[in-house]
Amino acid sequence: MKYAFSAEQIADPQLGPATKAIRSCVHCGICTATCPTYVLLGDERDSPRGRIVLMKDMLEKGGAPTKEQVYHIDRCLSCLNCKTACPSSVNYQRLVDQARAHIQDHYTRPLGERILRWTIAKVMTRPKLVRIGLLLARIGAPIAVILPGRLGAMARIGLTARPQGPEPTQFPKPAQVKQRIAIMPGCVQGALSPQIDAAVGRVLARRGIELVALEGSGCCGALPHHMGREHDSKTWAKKAIMAFEQGHYDGVLITATGCSAQLKDYAHQFAGDPVWEKRASTFAAAARDFAELCTPLTTTPPRALRVAYHPACSLQNSLKLNGVGEALLEAAGFIVAPFAESHLCCGSAGTYSILQPELSSQLRERKLGHIAAARADVLVSGNIGCLQHLAAGLSQPILHIAELLDWAEGGPKPVNLELFSKSH
């Protein structure tokens, strides 16, 4: 695609990769069939191809974007299905990230939306504040159920969450330690589902991996990054990098695939920064996902359940770990039940389920319909956003993959599975 970017824009460490992505696009349209919003809406402006034109015009011109540009760019999930499908290897991620940062810096949103985005960036990145929010949501449950739009979407997160136990700070130590991995506590997951990290610790200990809590770290920065708030995102990233540099580890882990993808992208996030680029690159090279560390272990589970495995977009399109989850479940003795359109986003997409509740709900219902047709006993994923989003209206229990593997390998029965068994 032709463009009119200046030599200075092309040389910029952040904008340059975005201009390259635009130049690589040949407008073939193969991406449209893989784009969840285009599949739903059929609007070219809500396809990767259409958004590339909008983003090109916006970034070339500079200054304040138009309302139309912001509207359609906001409706992008950043699932990156288009990037995976593209025959021209257009790095759509670089383009949409730069577009969101530009909108954040140059566009004035309505006051209510600014407050909501500030709340997500400042509250949801801090587990203590998330726990307070959960308590308030339960107290105000009758009202939360009927709240419309974005407020309702945010309030209902608290109604579906069932935290089980405190967030772990100590993990089992294997008799023979093969790897010593620092584990970041993250933000939302620590408040909503602290049992996930506990299960991860037990599963990896059986494989000779010792987890050590990475003190001083917190949110990975993905939540503010999704909204173009790069200053906030980089602040969290710097905390994680500095905490990692204080110890000696074989790697660093965070147990949500969306967060893993963010950690691995720190090198680009700090590209051109004379102080942080090299440090961020070292950290990103050390980042690991649970699916990378968890080697298959042949077991016979207490019950041979049919499992529907939902591979998060971050797992498929950013981490490129397709098929790993299914292999782990099959080795553990479970029956993996395939379902249609498993490659399409469920509608969670970080902050998307709050900021775009109508489209997000439509994608969830589409996904749950396909899952129901698979007649599985349990739904499994590896990303807290997907787990929390899909839990609403689901007729079967939903678990992080580590929870189910832990049970198969002799660990405790997951509470969600126990509650389901008692009610059926």
SULVENUR-V67248 format. One record per residue. N is the residue number from 0. PHI is phi in whole degrees, 0 to 359 (NA if undefined). BURIAL is I if it has 16 or more other C-alpha atoms within 10 Angstrom, else O. D_FIRST is the distance of its C-alpha to the first C-alpha in whole Angstrom. Layout:
n:N phi:PHI burial:BURIAL d_first:D_FIRST
n:N phi:PHI burial:BURIAL d_first:D_FIRST
This chain:
n:0 phi:NA burial:O d_first:0
n:1 phi:286 burial:O d_first:4
n:2 phi:214 burial:O d_first:7
n:3 phi:234 burial:O d_first:10
n:4 phi:289 burial:I d_first:12
n:5 phi:282 burial:O d_first:15
n:6 phi:299 burial:O d_first:17
n:7 phi:294 burial:O d_first:19
n:8 phi:296 burial:I d_first:16
n:9 phi:294 burial:I d_first:15
n:10 phi:278 burial:O d_first:18
n:11 phi:296 burial:O d_first:19
n:12 phi:300 burial:O d_first:21
n:13 phi:265 burial:I d_first:19
n:14 phi:284 burial:I d_first:16
n:15 phi:307 burial:I d_first:15
n:16 phi:299 burial:I d_first:14
n:17 phi:292 burial:I d_first:12
n:18 phi:294 burial:I d_first:10
n:19 phi:295 burial:I d_first:10
n:20 phi:298 burial:I d_first:9
n:21 phi:297 burial:I d_first:6
n:22 phi:297 burial:O d_first:5
n:23 phi:286 burial:I d_first:7
n:24 phi:289 burial:I d_first:6
n:25 phi:254 burial:O d_first:6
n:26 phi:61 burial:O d_first:8
n:27 phi:287 burial:O d_first:11
n:28 phi:88 burial:I d_first:13
n:29 phi:300 burial:O d_first:15
n:30 phi:295 burial:I d_first:15
n:31 phi:298 burial:I d_first:17
n:32 phi:290 burial:I d_first:20
n:33 phi:259 burial:I d_first:21
n:34 phi:270 burial:I d_first:20
n:35 phi:301 burial:I d_first:23
n:36 phi:289 burial:I d_first:23
n:37 phi:290 burial:I d_first:21
n:38 phi:301 burial:O d_first:24
n:39 phi:285 burial:O d_first:26
n:40 phi:256 burial:O d_first:25
n:41 phi:67 burial:O d_first:22
n:42 phi:260 burial:O d_first:20
n:43 phi:303 burial:O d_first:17
n:44 phi:290 burial:I d_first:17
n:45 phi:254 burial:I d_first:18
n:46 phi:245 burial:I d_first:16
n:47 phi:301 burial:I d_first:14
n:48 phi:299 burial:I d_first:11
n:49 phi:293 burial:I d_first:12
n:50 phi:292 burial:I d_first:13
n:51 phi:299 burial:I d_first:10
n:52 phi:296 burial:I d_first:9
n:53 phi:299 burial:I d_first:13
n:54 phi:290 burial:I d_first:12
n:55 phi:300 burial:I d_first:10
n:56 phi:299 burial:I d_first:12
n:57 phi:293 burial:I d_first:15
n:58 phi:285 burial:I d_first:14
n:59 phi:297 burial:O d_first:13
n:60 phi:288 burial:O d_first:16
n:61 phi:73 burial:O d_first:18
n:62 phi:73 burial:O d_first:22
n:63 phi:289 burial:I d_first:23
n:64 phi:288 burial:I d_first:21
n:65 phi:279 burial:O d_first:21
n:66 phi:298 burial:O d_first:24
n:67 phi:296 burial:O d_first:21
n:68 phi:300 burial:I d_first:18
n:69 phi:296 burial:I d_first:21
n:70 phi:302 burial:O d_first:23
n:71 phi:279 burial:I d_first:20
n:72 phi:292 burial:I d_first:19
n:73 phi:301 burial:I d_first:23
n:74 phi:278 burial:I d_first:23
n:75 phi:284 burial:I d_first:21
n:76 phi:278 burial:I d_first:23
n:77 phi:58 burial:I d_first:21
n:78 phi:287 burial:I d_first:23
n:79 phi:67 burial:I d_first:20
n:80 phi:302 burial:I d_first:20
n:81 phi:296 burial:I d_first:17
n:82 phi:296 burial:I d_first:16
n:83 phi:292 burial:I d_first:19
n:84 phi:277 burial:I d_first:18
n:85 phi:293 burial:I d_first:14
n:86 phi:286 burial:O d_first:14
n:87 phi:261 burial:O d_first:11
n:88 phi:57 burial:O d_first:13
n:89 phi:292 burial:I d_first:11
n:90 phi:275 burial:I d_first:14
n:91 phi:300 burial:I d_first:14
n:92 phi:302 burial:I d_first:17
n:93 phi:297 burial:I d_first:16
n:94 phi:287 burial:I d_first:14
n:95 phi:290 burial:I d_first:16
n:96 phi:297 burial:I d_first:19
n:97 phi:293 burial:I d_first:18
n:98 phi:296 burial:I d_first:17
n:99 phi:292 burial:I d_first:21
n:100 phi:295 burial:I d_first:22
n:101 phi:296 burial:I d_first:21
n:102 phi:298 burial:I d_first:22
n:103 phi:301 burial:I d_first:26
n:104 phi:274 burial:O d_first:26
n:105 phi:234 burial:O d_first:25
n:106 phi:237 burial:O d_first:26
n:107 phi:261 burial:O d_first:29
n:108 phi:278 burial:O d_first:30
n:109 phi:303 burial:O d_first:33
n:110 phi:304 burial:O d_first:36
n:111 phi:300 burial:O d_first:37
n:112 phi:289 burial:O d_first:34
n:113 phi:297 burial:O d_first:34
n:114 phi:295 burial:O d_first:37
n:115 phi:298 burial:I d_first:36
n:116 phi:294 burial:I d_first:33
n:117 phi:297 burial:O d_first:36
n:118 phi:298 burial:O d_first:38
n:119 phi:301 burial:I d_first:36
n:120 phi:290 burial:I d_first:35
n:121 phi:261 burial:O d_first:38
n:122 phi:263 burial:I d_first:41
n:123 phi:289 burial:I d_first:39
n:124 phi:273 burial:I d_first:38
n:125 phi:236 burial:I d_first:42
n:126 phi:307 burial:I d_first:44
n:127 phi:297 burial:O d_first:47
n:128 phi:288 burial:I d_first:46
n:129 phi:296 burial:I d_first:44
n:130 phi:296 burial:I d_first:48
n:131 phi:296 burial:O d_first:49
n:132 phi:297 burial:I d_first:46
n:133 phi:298 burial:I d_first:47
n:134 phi:296 burial:O d_first:51
n:135 phi:295 burial:O d_first:50
n:136 phi:295 burial:I d_first:48
n:137 phi:289 burial:I d_first:51
n:138 phi:297 burial:O d_first:54
n:139 phi:263 burial:O d_first:52
n:140 phi:308 burial:I d_first:51
n:141 phi:302 burial:O d_first:52
n:142 phi:279 burial:O d_first:50
n:143 phi:301 burial:I d_first:47
n:144 phi:297 burial:O d_first:47
n:145 phi:255 burial:O d_first:47
n:146 phi:296 burial:O d_first:44
n:147 phi:274 burial:O d_first:41
n:148 phi:53 burial:O d_first:37
n:149 phi:292 burial:I d_first:36
n:150 phi:298 burial:O d_first:40
n:151 phi:296 burial:I d_first:41
n:152 phi:299 burial:I d_first:38
n:153 phi:289 burial:I d_first:39
n:154 phi:294 burial:I d_first:43
n:155 phi:287 burial:I d_first:43
n:156 phi:302 burial:I d_first:42
n:157 phi:291 burial:I d_first:45
n:158 phi:282 burial:I d_first:47
n:159 phi:270 burial:I d_first:45
n:160 phi:286 burial:I d_first:46
n:161 phi:226 burial:O d_first:49
n:162 phi:302 burial:I d_first:49
n:163 phi:237 burial:O d_first:51
n:164 phi:87 burial:O d_first:53
n:165 phi:283 burial:O d_first:52
n:166 phi:291 burial:I d_first:49
n:167 phi:290 burial:I d_first:50
n:168 phi:240 burial:O d_first:51
n:169 phi:238 burial:O d_first:53
n:170 phi:229 burial:I d_first:52
n:171 phi:301 burial:I d_first:54
n:172 phi:256 burial:I d_first:54
n:173 phi:295 burial:I d_first:54
n:174 phi:299 burial:O d_first:58
n:175 phi:237 burial:O d_first:55
n:176 phi:275 burial:O d_first:52
n:177 phi:268 burial:O d_first:50
n:178 phi:218 burial:I d_first:47
n:179 phi:241 burial:I d_first:47
n:180 phi:245 burial:I d_first:44
n:181 phi:281 burial:I d_first:44
n:182 phi:246 burial:I d_first:43
n:183 phi:276 burial:I d_first:41
n:184 phi:285 burial:I d_first:43
n:185 phi:69 burial:I d_first:39
n:186 phi:226 burial:I d_first:40
n:187 phi:296 burial:I d_first:40
n:188 phi:299 burial:I d_first:41
n:189 phi:300 burial:I d_first:44
n:190 phi:272 burial:I d_first:45
n:191 phi:278 burial:I d_first:44
n:192 phi:216 burial:I d_first:45
n:193 phi:297 burial:I d_first:47
n:194 phi:293 burial:I d_first:48
n:195 phi:295 burial:I d_first:45
n:196 phi:296 burial:I d_first:45
n:197 phi:297 burial:I d_first:49
n:198 phi:294 burial:I d_first:48
n:199 phi:301 burial:I d_first:45
n:200 phi:300 burial:I d_first:48
n:201 phi:290 burial:I d_first:51
n:202 phi:297 burial:I d_first:48
n:203 phi:287 burial:I d_first:47
n:204 phi:299 burial:I d_first:51
n:205 phi:294 burial:I d_first:52
n:206 phi:255 burial:I d_first:49
n:207 phi:81 burial:I d_first:50
n:208 phi:251 burial:I d_first:48
n:209 phi:265 burial:I d_first:49
n:210 phi:262 burial:I d_first:47
n:211 phi:232 burial:I d_first:48
n:212 phi:300 burial:I d_first:47
n:213 phi:273 burial:I d_first:45
n:214 phi:293 burial:I d_first:47
n:215 phi:97 burial:O d_first:45
n:216 phi:264 burial:I d_first:42
n:217 phi:201 burial:I d_first:40
n:218 phi:298 burial:I d_first:37
n:219 phi:283 burial:I d_first:34
n:220 phi:99 burial:I d_first:32
n:221 phi:294 burial:I d_first:30
n:222 phi:300 burial:I d_first:31
n:223 phi:294 burial:I d_first:30
n:224 phi:299 burial:I d_first:27
n:225 phi:300 burial:I d_first:26
n:226 phi:258 burial:I d_first:27
n:227 phi:80 burial:I d_first:25
n:228 phi:273 burial:I d_first:28
n:229 phi:291 burial:I d_first:28
n:230 phi:297 burial:O d_first:31
n:231 phi:297 burial:I d_first:33
n:232 phi:297 burial:I d_first:31
n:233 phi:291 burial:I d_first:31
n:234 phi:298 burial:O d_first:35
n:235 phi:295 burial:I d_first:36
n:236 phi:299 burial:I d_first:34
n:237 phi:297 burial:I d_first:36
n:238 phi:299 burial:I d_first:39
n:239 phi:295 burial:I d_first:38
n:240 phi:297 burial:I d_first:37
n:241 phi:296 burial:O d_first:41
n:242 phi:296 burial:I d_first:43
n:243 phi:294 burial:I d_first:41
n:244 phi:290 burial:O d_first:42
n:245 phi:280 burial:O d_first:46
n:246 phi:234 burial:O d_first:47
n:247 phi:236 burial:O d_first:47
n:248 phi:228 burial:I d_first:45
n:249 phi:271 burial:O d_first:43
n:250 phi:171 burial:I d_first:40
n:251 phi:227 burial:I d_first:39
n:252 phi:235 burial:I d_first:39
n:253 phi:223 burial:I d_first:38
n:254 phi:265 burial:I d_first:39
n:255 phi:240 burial:I d_first:36
n:256 phi:297 burial:I d_first:33
n:257 phi:298 burial:I d_first:30
n:258 phi:288 burial:I d_first:32
n:259 phi:301 burial:I d_first:32
n:260 phi:299 burial:I d_first:28
n:261 phi:294 burial:I d_first:28
n:262 phi:301 burial:I d_first:31
n:263 phi:289 burial:I d_first:29
n:264 phi:257 burial:I d_first:26
n:265 phi:302 burial:I d_first:28
n:266 phi:301 burial:I d_first:27
n:267 phi:289 burial:I d_first:24
n:268 phi:302 burial:I d_first:25
n:269 phi:253 burial:I d_first:27
n:270 phi:303 burial:I d_first:25
n:271 phi:88 burial:O d_first:26
n:272 phi:274 burial:O d_first:29
n:273 phi:295 burial:O d_first:32
n:274 phi:268 burial:O d_first:35
n:275 phi:254 burial:I d_first:33
n:276 phi:301 burial:I d_first:30
n:277 phi:294 burial:O d_first:33
n:278 phi:295 burial:I d_first:35
n:279 phi:293 burial:I d_first:32
n:280 phi:295 burial:I d_first:31
n:281 phi:297 burial:I d_first:34
n:282 phi:296 burial:I d_first:35
n:283 phi:300 burial:I d_first:31
n:284 phi:293 burial:O d_first:33
n:285 phi:271 burial:I d_first:36
n:286 phi:292 burial:I d_first:35
n:287 phi:230 burial:I d_first:36
n:288 phi:256 burial:I d_first:35
n:289 phi:307 burial:I d_first:39
n:290 phi:294 burial:I d_first:37
n:291 phi:282 burial:O d_first:37
n:292 phi:275 burial:O d_first:40
n:293 phi:272 burial:I d_first:42
n:294 phi:286 burial:O d_first:43
n:295 phi:300 burial:I d_first:45
n:296 phi:228 burial:I d_first:48
n:297 phi:286 burial:O d_first:50
n:298 phi:219 burial:I d_first:53
n:299 phi:241 burial:O d_first:54
n:300 phi:291 burial:I d_first:53
n:301 phi:304 burial:O d_first:56
n:302 phi:210 burial:O d_first:55
n:303 phi:279 burial:O d_first:52
n:304 phi:283 burial:O d_first:50
n:305 phi:275 burial:I d_first:47
n:306 phi:243 burial:I d_first:44
n:307 phi:268 burial:I d_first:40
n:308 phi:257 burial:I d_first:38
n:309 phi:263 burial:I d_first:35
n:310 phi:280 burial:I d_first:32
n:311 phi:301 burial:I d_first:31
n:312 phi:303 burial:I d_first:27
n:313 phi:298 burial:I d_first:27
n:314 phi:291 burial:I d_first:29
n:315 phi:285 burial:I d_first:27
n:316 phi:259 burial:I d_first:24
n:317 phi:256 burial:I d_first:24
n:318 phi:277 burial:I d_first:28
n:319 phi:57 burial:O d_first:27
n:320 phi:246 burial:O d_first:31
n:321 phi:301 burial:I d_first:31
n:322 phi:86 burial:O d_first:34
n:323 phi:291 burial:I d_first:36
n:324 phi:298 burial:I d_first:37
n:325 phi:299 burial:I d_first:39
n:326 phi:295 burial:O d_first:40
n:327 phi:296 burial:I d_first:42
n:328 phi:292 burial:I d_first:43
n:329 phi:294 burial:I d_first:45
n:330 phi:296 burial:I d_first:46
n:331 phi:282 burial:I d_first:48
n:332 phi:99 burial:I d_first:50
n:333 phi:267 burial:I d_first:47
n:334 phi:262 burial:I d_first:46
n:335 phi:277 burial:I d_first:42
n:336 phi:260 burial:I d_first:42
n:337 phi:291 burial:I d_first:38
n:338 phi:218 burial:I d_first:37
n:339 phi:292 burial:O d_first:34
n:340 phi:54 burial:O d_first:30
n:341 phi:295 burial:I d_first:31
n:342 phi:279 burial:I d_first:28
n:343 phi:277 burial:I d_first:27
n:344 phi:298 burial:I d_first:27
n:345 phi:278 burial:I d_first:31
n:346 phi:103 burial:I d_first:30
n:347 phi:287 burial:I d_first:31
n:348 phi:51 burial:I d_first:28
n:349 phi:67 burial:I d_first:30
n:350 phi:274 burial:I d_first:31
n:351 phi:299 burial:I d_first:29
n:352 phi:296 burial:I d_first:32
n:353 phi:269 burial:I d_first:34
n:354 phi:280 burial:I d_first:31
n:355 phi:230 burial:I d_first:30
n:356 phi:297 burial:I d_first:33
n:357 phi:292 burial:O d_first:33
n:358 phi:295 burial:I d_first:29
n:359 phi:300 burial:I d_first:31
n:360 phi:294 burial:I d_first:34
n:361 phi:297 burial:O d_first:32
n:362 phi:293 burial:I d_first:31
n:363 phi:295 burial:I d_first:34
n:364 phi:296 burial:I d_first:36
n:365 phi:297 burial:I d_first:34
n:366 phi:295 burial:I d_first:34
n:367 phi:295 burial:I d_first:38
n:368 phi:297 burial:O d_first:38
n:369 phi:292 burial:O d_first:37
n:370 phi:294 burial:I d_first:39
n:371 phi:300 burial:I d_first:42
n:372 phi:294 burial:O d_first:42
n:373 phi:282 burial:I d_first:42
n:374 phi:52 burial:O d_first:45
n:375 phi:272 burial:I d_first:45
n:376 phi:278 burial:I d_first:48
n:377 phi:209 burial:I d_first:45
n:378 phi:253 burial:I d_first:42
n:379 phi:229 burial:I d_first:41
n:380 phi:210 burial:I d_first:37
n:381 phi:236 burial:I d_first:37
n:382 phi:225 burial:I d_first:35
n:383 phi:300 burial:I d_first:37
n:384 phi:299 burial:I d_first:35
n:385 phi:296 burial:I d_first:35
n:386 phi:301 burial:I d_first:38
n:387 phi:292 burial:I d_first:39
n:388 phi:292 burial:I d_first:37
n:389 phi:284 burial:I d_first:38
n:390 phi:297 burial:I d_first:42
n:391 phi:292 burial:I d_first:42
n:392 phi:82 burial:O d_first:43
n:393 phi:281 burial:I d_first:44
n:394 phi:270 burial:O d_first:47
n:395 phi:234 burial:I d_first:47
n:396 phi:293 burial:I d_first:47
n:397 phi:232 burial:I d_first:44
n:398 phi:222 burial:I d_first:44
n:399 phi:289 burial:I d_first:42
n:400 phi:303 burial:I d_first:42
n:401 phi:295 burial:I d_first:44
n:402 phi:295 burial:I d_first:47
n:403 phi:287 burial:I d_first:47
n:404 phi:296 burial:I d_first:47
n:405 phi:300 burial:I d_first:50
n:406 phi:296 burial:I d_first:52
n:407 phi:296 burial:I d_first:52
n:408 phi:265 burial:I d_first:53
n:409 phi:106 burial:O d_first:56
n:410 phi:280 burial:O d_first:54
n:411 phi:293 burial:O d_first:55
n:412 phi:290 burial:O d_first:54
n:413 phi:304 burial:I d_first:51
n:414 phi:300 burial:O d_first:53
n:415 phi:300 burial:I d_first:50
n:416 phi:287 burial:I d_first:51
n:417 phi:294 burial:O d_first:55
n:418 phi:297 burial:O d_first:55
n:419 phi:294 burial:O d_first:53
n:420 phi:299 burial:O d_first:56
n:421 phi:289 burial:O d_first:59
n:422 phi:269 burial:O d_first:57
n:423 phi:232 burial:O d_first:57
